[in-house]
Amino acid sequence: MANPNFPTASAQKVSNLWNSDYALADEGSYFAGANAWTAAATGIVITASVADDALPAGATSAPNSPAMIIYNAENANNPNAVSIYPRYCKLTTKVIPLTTVTWYYAWRLDATNRYASGGTALTMNNVNPGSTRAAKGAVTFGVLAVTSTTVSSAHRLVSNGSLAGAAPVALDTYLWQFGAPGLAMDSARLATVKSMTVQVPPVVIPPGWSLQLELWGATYGATGAQYDVEWGHVERTPGL
């Protein structure tokens, strides 16, 4: 539901909810996680042959084969339940999605736990070692099985676009920033190694909801791409 402590009418309000990421880290609300990096040209493999983002989703459609799922395991009936506020996601290409010319992404919310099995669970660490708070969000990346081959009627596509107009190359890095101002994309559409920053809307993952990252290409073949992954988010009770 919408934040009852921040109504849209008949209230005087201040819109600056957070002063900075350091303030959030200081209070113990900021969590980050990454897979263990190695010098080898291997990362976490994602599902191969994902060719579109169609709905209803078929066997080769990205909604049924997401690369990443973030689930808020909080009980929605808890009045102090936290929502999850994504801050960034970074992928570094270790093995390219073979035969792909244009590489696409989408971020999709859904009102259920989409994760069923598979992939690698990221350990979400509190970035403030002085805080004892543990993360409520479960973050999983890789070859993922979903709980249903049909997204719920409440699902919301919150962002999509292209990451490469030429075939991706090893060490390409994609950084999604949630709620950041501007639309700048660094070193975009180059045939050489690139670091690309993509601004996406601010997103809130309420208790019981999931956010998933979908990656696909029309000519994506039978060899799954591999990535190093890093994710950061904030967990807070809405309105506090």
C-alpha atoms as one frame of an Amber mdcrd trajectory, in Angstrom:
protein
   0.000   0.000   0.000   1.014   3.634  -0.257   2.880   5.137   2.646   0.169
   6.203   5.192   2.670   8.398   7.014   3.264  10.509   3.907  -0.194  11.344
   2.460  -0.546  13.093  -0.868  -3.192  15.582   0.280  -4.273  17.551   3.368
  -0.841  17.411   4.975   2.214  19.551   5.359   5.303  17.583   4.437   9.005
  17.762   3.701  10.006  15.712   0.655  13.671  15.126   1.529  13.368  11.693
   3.183  17.075  10.889   3.312  20.019  13.253   3.640  22.608  10.909   2.125
  23.666   7.282   1.758  26.148   7.882   4.574  23.304   8.867   6.890  21.533
   5.627   5.984  24.719   3.646   6.555  25.254   5.375   9.901  21.823   4.297
  11.154  22.429   0.695  10.001  19.922   0.671   7.139  22.272   0.176   4.165
  23.178  -3.318   2.913  25.472  -4.458   0.099  26.517  -7.810  -1.312  28.644
  -9.254  -4.104  29.837 -12.615  -5.349  33.421 -13.624  -4.617  35.617 -12.115
  -7.330  38.259 -14.210  -9.095  40.814 -13.319 -11.755  39.542 -16.177 -13.897
  37.251 -15.397 -16.812  34.264 -16.909 -15.030  31.383 -15.446 -13.084  27.821
 -16.476 -12.221  26.114 -17.961 -15.260  22.590 -16.859 -16.221  19.985 -18.675
 -18.298  20.879 -19.056 -21.973  18.674 -18.619 -25.068  16.446 -15.910 -23.539
  15.200 -14.214 -26.686  12.428 -11.778 -25.697  10.521 -10.117 -22.861   7.083
 -11.130 -24.051   3.962 -11.550 -21.954   2.377 -14.040 -21.663   5.874 -15.391
 -21.153   7.044 -18.447 -23.070   9.926 -20.825 -22.449  12.453 -18.385 -23.952
  10.961 -15.230 -22.413  12.851 -13.165 -19.844   9.982 -12.840 -17.288  10.212
 -16.620 -16.769  14.040 -16.669 -16.726  15.171 -13.625 -14.735  18.856 -13.132
 -14.024  18.227 -11.699 -10.562  15.429 -11.656  -7.974  15.269  -9.454  -4.880
  12.547 -10.555  -2.448  11.316  -8.694   0.636  10.606 -11.448   3.157   9.072
  -9.124   5.757   5.563  -9.856   7.083   3.195  -7.264   5.643   1.089  -7.441
   8.827   3.979  -6.198  10.940   3.390  -2.453  11.527   7.160  -1.952  11.698
   7.914  -3.972   8.580  10.634  -2.529   6.373  10.410  -1.795   2.686  13.446
  -2.288   0.448  14.782   0.690  -1.495  17.228  -0.371  -4.240  20.239   1.936
  -4.645  22.368   0.289  -7.328  23.146  -2.894  -9.247  26.490  -3.529 -10.988
  27.253  -6.330 -13.439  30.714  -7.010 -14.879  30.725  -9.267 -17.939  32.979
 -12.321 -17.618  31.528 -14.455 -20.433  29.598 -12.676 -23.182  26.090 -13.705
 -24.307  27.222 -15.394 -27.527  25.735 -14.308 -30.872  23.840 -11.466 -29.226
  24.012  -8.189 -31.152  21.674  -6.038 -29.046  21.415  -6.750 -25.315  18.305
  -5.632 -23.442  17.238  -5.295 -19.814  14.040  -4.831 -17.806  13.226  -4.348
 -14.118   9.862  -5.779 -13.010   8.039  -5.697  -9.674   5.583  -8.407  -8.659
   3.382  -8.919  -5.609   4.765 -12.331  -4.715   7.982 -14.219  -4.116   9.075
 -15.033  -7.675  12.103 -17.074  -6.562  11.732 -20.868  -6.487  15.249 -22.307
  -6.791  18.680 -22.046  -8.385  21.302 -19.351  -8.702  23.703 -17.904  -6.146
  22.421 -16.126  -3.039  24.353 -12.948  -2.269  25.298 -12.391   1.353  23.857
  -8.975   2.143  26.219  -7.292   4.590  25.381  -4.297   6.724  27.948  -1.713
   5.599  28.083  -0.343   9.174  30.026  -2.838  11.325  28.722  -1.034  14.398
  25.145  -2.084  13.603  23.665  -5.464  14.518  20.800  -5.214  12.013  20.547
  -8.115   9.567  19.113  -7.827   6.059  15.510  -8.830   5.408  15.965  -8.815
   1.639  16.957 -12.033  -0.165  19.032 -11.396  -3.305  19.720 -14.230  -5.771
  21.494 -14.142  -9.154  22.020 -16.775 -11.856  19.980 -19.503 -13.529  16.743
 -19.029 -11.618  13.532 -21.038 -11.548  10.419 -18.979 -10.809   7.434 -19.925
  -8.680   4.992 -19.382 -11.542   5.303 -19.165 -15.313   2.764 -16.340 -15.222
   3.483 -13.020 -13.542   0.695 -11.844 -11.260  -1.916  -9.306 -12.336  -0.242
  -6.842  -9.952   3.137  -6.939 -11.711   4.681  -3.624 -12.775   7.313  -3.064
 -15.444   9.271  -0.143 -13.982  12.173   0.178 -16.453  13.538  -1.305 -19.664
  15.968  -0.458 -22.434  19.050  -1.574 -24.371  22.539  -1.995 -22.947  24.504
  -2.531 -26.154  23.966  -1.731 -29.811  26.931  -3.935 -30.685  27.835  -7.383
 -29.390  28.843  -7.182 -25.690  32.507  -7.861 -24.917  34.246  -9.276 -21.856
  34.611  -6.801 -18.962  31.716  -4.611 -20.116  30.293  -3.156 -16.908  26.677
  -2.060 -16.394  25.692   0.070 -13.417  22.013   0.744 -12.720  21.387   3.612
 -10.295  17.916   3.778  -8.770  16.428   7.203  -8.248  19.521   9.054  -9.465
  18.968  12.335 -11.334  19.663  12.690 -15.039  19.798  10.274 -17.946  23.520
  10.125 -18.705  24.924   6.879 -20.097  28.707   6.585 -19.949  30.616   5.162
 -22.921  27.410   3.780 -24.362  27.120   1.868 -27.609  30.858   1.353 -28.105
  32.315  -1.752 -29.746  35.167  -1.802 -27.211  35.019  -2.444 -23.459  32.609
   0.014 -21.904  31.393   1.138 -18.506  27.758   2.147 -18.754  25.641   3.883
 -16.125  21.863   3.661 -16.507  19.532   5.773 -14.396  16.291   4.029 -13.503
  13.329   5.259 -11.430  13.216   5.092  -7.648  11.663   1.741  -6.741  10.118
   0.500  -3.492   9.845  -3.239  -2.755   7.101  -3.626  -0.106   6.852  -6.663
   2.197   5.986  -9.768   0.181   6.998  -8.243  -3.175   9.821  -9.110  -5.551
  11.903  -7.109  -8.010  13.524  -9.017 -10.865  16.142  -8.161 -13.475  15.514
  -9.563 -16.931  18.244  -9.797 -19.602  17.731 -10.974 -23.152  18.783 -10.742
 -26.793  16.989 -11.803 -29.978  19.926 -13.975 -31.086  21.149 -15.046 -27.623
  22.446 -18.595 -28.092  22.879 -21.725 -26.026  25.881 -20.526 -23.971  24.815
 -18.560 -20.919  26.457 -15.220 -20.195  28.423 -14.941 -16.936  28.765 -11.936
 -14.627  30.250 -10.701 -11.411  27.430  -8.983  -9.549  27.152  -6.360  -6.820
  23.924  -5.044  -5.279  23.127  -2.350  -2.712  19.833  -1.439  -1.023  18.328
   0.319   1.972  15.834  -1.244   4.396  13.571   1.120   6.322  10.125   1.313
   7.838   8.153   3.622   5.496   7.759   7.148   6.797  10.432   6.869   9.493
